[in-house]
Amino acid sequence: MTTAPETAPQTVLARSRRPLLQLVVFACVGAAFNVVYALLYLLLRGSMEAQWANALALIASTIAGTWGHRRVTFGVRGRTRTVRHQVLGLVLLAFSLAVTAGSLALLARSDPDPSRTAEILVLVAANLGAGLVRFAVFRVVMVPTSARRGVV
């Protein structure tokens, strides 16, 4: 009896057994897309208010980041559940947007004319917190329950 070669599911299973390693990979992928986010934010901030620049940069980087996390962090290949994962990414975007917008609002309340550096620092901190929530939710959805429990 021959068995089909184990490719993507085996990758997901192997990575799921090492949640700390998976968190490190998630952080590296997330860091790359946060750089994209920050650059987009700074580019857009030159021509619009902070909240709009934040929202547009966050939407673009979230769509790209969800794709990156599917492929690199969780080893999900192909089109299987792509729409479900992107919808989840957009739902988590709403959470991230609330956290980052709230952080910008608090900054504006404490300093009516904050520097771009202060805005970026506040947004990085807010995104780190939101990123941990994204990791936990993506891990539950993208890694099979049996793999999270260590069942082979």
MIVO-124653 format. One line per 8 residues: number of its first residue (from 1); their letters; for each residue y negated, z, x negated of N, C-alpha, C. Coordinates in Angstrom, 2 decimals. Layout:
! residues N
NUM) A) Y,Z,X,Y,Z,X,Y,Z,X; ...;
This chain:
! residues 152
1) MTTAPETA) 1.17,0.00,-0.84,0.00,0.00,0.00,-1.23,0.00,-0.89; -2.13,-0.95,-0.69,-3.35,-1.00,-1.47,-4.50,-0.47,-0.64; -5.41,0.13,-1.31,-6.57,0.66,-0.61,-7.80,-0.13,-1.02; -8.75,-0.17,-0.12,-10.00,-0.86,-0.41,-10.75,-0.11,-1.50; -11.45,-0.83,-2.36,-12.21,-0.14,-3.40,-13.29,0.74,-2.78; -13.46,1.91,-3.36,-14.46,2.84,-2.86,-15.76,2.61,-3.62; -16.79,2.22,-2.87,-18.06,1.93,-3.52,-19.14,2.88,-3.03; -19.93,2.44,-2.10,-21.07,3.23,-1.64,-20.67,4.59,-1.07;
9) PQTVLARS) -19.64,4.66,-0.17,-19.28,5.98,0.36,-18.88,6.95,-0.75; -18.20,6.45,-1.79,-17.81,7.31,-2.89,-19.06,7.81,-3.62; -20.05,6.96,-3.78,-21.29,7.37,-4.42,-21.95,8.47,-3.63; -22.02,8.30,-2.32,-22.61,9.33,-1.46,-21.82,10.61,-1.60; -20.50,10.52,-1.56,-19.66,11.71,-1.65,-19.84,12.40,-2.99; -19.86,11.62,-4.08,-20.02,12.21,-5.40,-21.36,12.93,-5.52; -22.42,12.31,-5.05,-23.74,12.92,-5.14,-23.86,14.12,-4.21; -23.16,14.08,-3.08,-23.29,15.16,-2.11,-22.69,16.46,-2.62;
17) RRPLLQLV) -21.80,16.38,-3.57,-21.18,17.60,-4.10,-22.10,18.34,-5.06; -23.17,17.69,-5.47,-24.11,18.31,-6.40,-25.50,18.32,-5.78; -25.75,19.22,-4.84,-27.04,19.21,-4.15,-28.22,19.42,-5.10; -28.04,20.23,-6.14,-29.15,20.45,-7.07,-29.50,19.15,-7.80; -28.48,18.44,-8.26,-28.71,17.15,-8.91,-29.37,16.18,-7.92; -28.90,16.19,-6.70,-29.47,15.32,-5.67,-30.93,15.67,-5.42; -31.26,16.95,-5.43,-32.65,17.38,-5.26,-33.51,16.89,-6.42; -32.97,16.92,-7.64,-33.72,16.42,-8.80,-33.96,14.93,-8.67;
25) VFACVGAA) -32.94,14.17,-8.27,-33.09,12.73,-8.07,-34.11,12.48,-6.96; -34.02,13.23,-5.86,-34.97,13.10,-4.76,-36.39,13.35,-5.26; -36.56,14.36,-6.09,-37.89,14.69,-6.62,-38.41,13.56,-7.51; -37.55,12.97,-8.32,-37.98,11.87,-9.19,-38.38,10.64,-8.38; -37.56,10.28,-7.40,-37.88,9.15,-6.53,-39.16,9.47,-5.76; -39.23,10.68,-5.22,-40.42,11.10,-4.48,-41.67,11.08,-5.35; -41.53,11.49,-6.60,-42.68,11.48,-7.51,-43.21,10.06,-7.70; -42.29,9.11,-7.85,-42.71,7.71,-8.02,-43.48,7.22,-6.80;
33) FNVVYALL) -42.98,7.54,-5.62,-43.67,7.09,-4.41,-44.93,7.91,-4.13; -45.00,9.13,-4.67,-46.24,9.90,-4.55,-47.33,9.32,-5.45; -46.94,8.74,-6.58,-47.92,8.05,-7.42,-48.47,6.84,-6.66; -47.56,6.09,-6.00,-48.00,4.96,-5.17,-48.95,5.46,-4.08; -48.56,6.55,-3.43,-49.40,7.15,-2.38,-50.78,7.52,-2.92; -50.82,8.20,-4.06,-52.10,8.64,-4.63,-52.97,7.45,-5.00; -52.37,6.42,-5.59,-53.14,5.23,-5.95,-53.68,4.53,-4.71; -52.84,4.41,-3.68,-53.31,3.81,-2.43,-54.43,4.65,-1.82;
41) YLLLRGSM) -54.24,5.96,-1.84,-55.27,6.85,-1.28,-56.60,6.63,-2.00; -56.57,6.65,-3.33,-57.81,6.47,-4.10,-58.44,5.11,-3.85; -57.61,4.08,-3.75,-58.11,2.73,-3.47,-58.77,2.67,-2.10; -58.09,3.21,-1.09,-58.62,3.19,0.27,-59.80,4.15,0.45; -59.78,5.25,-0.28,-60.82,6.27,-0.13,-62.20,5.73,-0.50; -62.23,4.71,-1.34,-63.50,4.11,-1.72,-64.21,3.44,-0.56; -63.45,3.06,0.49,-64.07,2.33,1.60,-63.89,3.00,2.96; -63.26,4.18,3.01,-63.07,4.86,4.30,-63.00,6.36,4.11;
49) EAQWANAL) -63.04,7.07,5.23,-62.98,8.52,5.21,-61.62,9.01,4.71; -61.60,10.26,4.24,-60.39,10.84,3.65,-59.20,10.81,4.61; -59.41,11.17,5.87,-58.29,11.23,6.82,-57.66,9.85,7.04; -58.47,8.81,7.16,-57.93,7.46,7.35,-57.23,6.97,6.09; -57.82,7.21,4.94,-57.19,6.81,3.68,-55.84,7.52,3.52; -55.80,8.80,3.85,-54.57,9.57,3.78,-53.51,8.99,4.71; -53.87,8.73,5.94,-52.90,8.22,6.93,-52.33,6.88,6.50; -53.18,5.94,6.12,-52.69,4.60,5.74,-51.85,4.64,4.47;
57) ALIASTIA) -52.28,5.41,3.48,-51.50,5.52,2.24,-50.16,6.20,2.50; -50.16,7.19,3.37,-48.93,7.91,3.69,-47.94,7.02,4.45; -48.43,6.23,5.39,-47.54,5.32,6.13,-46.88,4.33,5.18; -47.66,3.67,4.36,-47.11,2.66,3.44,-46.12,3.28,2.46; -46.48,4.41,1.87,-45.59,5.02,0.88,-44.35,5.64,1.53; -44.44,6.07,2.78,-43.28,6.64,3.47,-42.23,5.57,3.77; -42.66,4.41,4.23,-41.71,3.33,4.51,-40.99,2.92,3.23; -41.75,2.74,2.16,-41.14,2.38,0.87,-40.28,3.53,0.34;
65) GTWGHRRV) -40.76,4.76,0.47,-40.03,5.91,-0.03,-38.72,6.15,0.70; -38.70,5.92,2.00,-37.46,6.08,2.76,-36.42,5.09,2.25; -36.83,3.87,2.01,-35.92,2.87,1.44,-35.40,3.36,0.07; -36.31,3.84,-0.76,-35.92,4.32,-2.09,-34.95,5.50,-2.03; -35.21,6.44,-1.14,-34.32,7.59,-1.02,-32.95,7.19,-0.47; -32.93,6.28,0.49,-31.64,5.80,1.00,-30.79,5.26,-0.14; -31.40,4.41,-0.93,-30.65,3.69,-1.97,-30.37,4.56,-3.20; -31.40,5.18,-3.75,-31.26,5.87,-5.03,-30.75,7.30,-4.86;
73) TFGVRGRT) -31.37,8.07,-3.98,-31.01,9.48,-3.86,-29.68,9.68,-3.15; -29.49,8.96,-2.02,-28.32,9.22,-1.20,-27.25,8.13,-1.29; -27.50,7.08,-2.06,-26.50,6.05,-2.29,-26.14,5.24,-1.06; -27.03,5.16,-0.08,-26.76,4.40,1.13,-27.15,2.95,0.87; -26.18,2.06,0.98,-26.41,0.64,0.72,-26.24,-0.14,2.01; -26.78,-1.33,2.03,-26.61,-2.20,3.18,-27.53,-1.83,4.32; -27.27,-2.46,5.45,-28.14,-2.28,6.61,-27.67,-1.21,7.58; -26.53,-0.62,7.29,-25.99,0.40,8.18,-26.99,1.54,8.34;
81) RTVRHQVL) -27.34,1.83,9.55,-28.24,2.93,9.93,-29.65,2.81,9.34; -30.02,1.61,8.88,-31.36,1.43,8.31,-32.44,1.78,9.32; -32.32,1.26,10.53,-33.34,1.52,11.54,-33.40,3.01,11.84; -32.25,3.64,11.98,-32.20,5.09,12.25,-32.89,5.86,11.14; -32.62,5.50,9.89,-33.22,6.21,8.77,-34.73,5.96,8.68; -35.16,4.73,8.95,-36.59,4.45,8.92,-37.32,5.17,10.05; -36.69,5.23,11.23,-37.30,5.97,12.34,-37.41,7.44,11.96; -36.36,7.98,11.36,-36.41,9.37,10.90,-37.53,9.54,9.87;
89) GLVLLAFS) -37.65,8.58,8.97,-38.72,8.64,7.98,-40.09,8.65,8.64; -40.25,7.89,9.71,-41.53,7.87,10.42,-41.78,9.16,11.20; -40.71,9.76,11.73,-40.85,11.07,12.39,-41.29,12.11,11.35; -40.65,12.07,10.19,-41.04,12.99,9.13,-42.44,12.66,8.61; -42.84,11.41,8.74,-44.21,11.01,8.40,-45.20,11.78,9.27; -44.89,11.92,10.56,-45.77,12.66,11.46,-45.93,14.10,10.97; -44.83,14.70,10.54,-44.88,16.05,9.98,-45.73,16.07,8.71; -45.47,15.13,7.81,-46.23,15.06,6.55,-47.71,14.82,6.81;
97) LAVTAGSL) -47.99,13.97,7.77,-49.38,13.67,8.11,-50.08,14.93,8.64; -49.38,15.69,9.45,-49.97,16.95,9.97,-50.26,17.92,8.82; -49.32,18.02,7.88,-49.50,18.93,6.75,-50.64,18.47,5.85; -50.66,17.17,5.51,-51.70,16.68,4.60,-53.07,16.65,5.29; -53.11,16.23,6.55,-54.39,16.20,7.26,-54.94,17.62,7.42; -54.07,18.55,7.74,-54.49,19.94,7.84,-55.01,20.48,6.52; -54.35,20.09,5.44,-54.78,20.53,4.11,-56.15,19.95,3.77; -56.36,18.66,4.08,-57.67,18.05,3.84,-58.76,18.71,4.70;
105) ALLARSDP) -58.41,19.03,5.94,-59.38,19.68,6.83,-59.76,21.07,6.29; -58.78,21.81,5.80,-59.07,23.12,5.22,-59.95,22.99,3.97; -59.64,21.98,3.16,-60.46,21.74,1.97,-61.90,21.40,2.37; -62.06,20.52,3.34,-63.40,20.13,3.79,-64.16,21.31,4.38; -63.43,22.20,4.99,-64.08,23.40,5.57,-64.58,24.34,4.47; -63.80,24.43,3.39,-64.20,25.32,2.29,-65.21,24.67,1.35; -65.17,23.32,1.29,-66.11,22.58,0.42,-66.47,21.28,1.15; -67.65,21.20,1.74,-68.03,20.02,2.53,-68.03,18.69,1.76;
113) DPSRTAEI) -68.14,18.76,0.45,-68.15,17.54,-0.36,-67.23,17.70,-1.57; -65.90,17.77,-1.32,-64.97,18.00,-2.43,-64.86,16.77,-3.34; -64.52,17.00,-4.58,-64.31,15.89,-5.51,-63.00,15.18,-5.17; -62.85,13.97,-5.65,-61.59,13.24,-5.45,-60.44,13.99,-6.11; -60.72,14.61,-7.24,-59.69,15.40,-7.94,-59.22,16.55,-7.06; -60.14,17.24,-6.43,-59.76,18.34,-5.53,-58.95,17.82,-4.36; -59.35,16.67,-3.79,-58.59,16.09,-2.68,-57.17,15.75,-3.13; -57.04,15.12,-4.29,-55.71,14.73,-4.78,-54.85,15.97,-5.04;
121) LVLVAANL) -55.42,17.00,-5.65,-54.65,18.23,-5.92,-54.15,18.88,-4.63; -55.02,18.93,-3.63,-54.62,19.49,-2.33,-53.52,18.64,-1.70; -53.65,17.33,-1.78,-52.65,16.44,-1.20,-51.32,16.50,-1.94; -51.36,16.63,-3.25,-50.11,16.77,-4.03,-49.38,18.04,-3.61; -50.11,19.15,-3.51,-49.48,20.41,-3.10,-48.89,20.30,-1.70; -49.63,19.70,-0.79,-49.15,19.54,0.59,-47.91,18.65,0.63; -47.93,17.58,-0.16,-46.79,16.67,-0.19,-45.55,17.30,-0.82; -45.74,18.20,-1.77,-44.58,18.89,-2.35,-43.86,19.72,-1.28;
129) GAGLVRFA) -44.63,20.45,-0.51,-44.02,21.24,0.58,-43.35,20.37,1.62; -44.04,19.32,2.03,-43.46,18.40,3.01,-42.23,17.70,2.44; -42.24,17.44,1.15,-41.11,16.78,0.49,-39.83,17.60,0.55; -39.96,18.90,0.42,-38.77,19.76,0.52,-38.16,19.68,1.92; -39.01,19.63,2.92,-38.52,19.49,4.29,-37.85,18.13,4.46; -38.48,17.07,3.93,-37.90,15.72,4.00,-36.51,15.69,3.35; -36.38,16.32,2.18,-35.09,16.35,1.49,-34.02,16.99,2.37; -34.33,18.14,2.92,-33.35,18.85,3.74,-32.93,18.01,4.94;
137) VFRVVMVP) -33.89,17.40,5.61,-33.57,16.60,6.81,-32.81,15.34,6.41; -33.27,14.62,5.39,-32.57,13.41,4.96,-31.15,13.74,4.51; -30.97,14.83,3.82,-29.63,15.20,3.35,-28.69,15.43,4.53; -29.17,16.09,5.55,-28.34,16.34,6.74,-27.97,15.02,7.42; -28.91,14.09,7.49,-28.68,12.84,8.21,-27.93,11.81,7.37; -28.23,11.70,6.09,-27.67,10.62,5.27,-26.38,10.97,4.55; -26.07,12.24,4.42,-24.84,12.66,3.76,-23.87,13.14,4.83; -22.67,12.57,4.88,-21.70,12.98,5.89,-21.42,14.48,5.85;
145) TSARRGVV) -21.19,15.07,7.01,-20.95,16.51,7.11,-19.80,16.93,6.21; -18.71,16.17,6.20,-17.57,16.53,5.37,-17.93,16.53,3.90; -18.81,15.63,3.48,-19.21,15.59,2.07,-20.10,16.78,1.73; -20.97,17.20,2.67,-21.82,18.35,2.41,-21.00,19.63,2.27; -19.86,19.67,2.95,-19.00,20.86,2.88,-18.02,20.79,1.72; -17.97,19.66,1.02,-17.06,19.51,-0.11,-15.68,19.05,0.28; -15.50,18.58,1.52,-14.20,18.09,1.97,-14.04,16.66,1.52; -12.93,16.34,0.91,-12.69,14.97,0.45,-11.75,14.27,1.38;
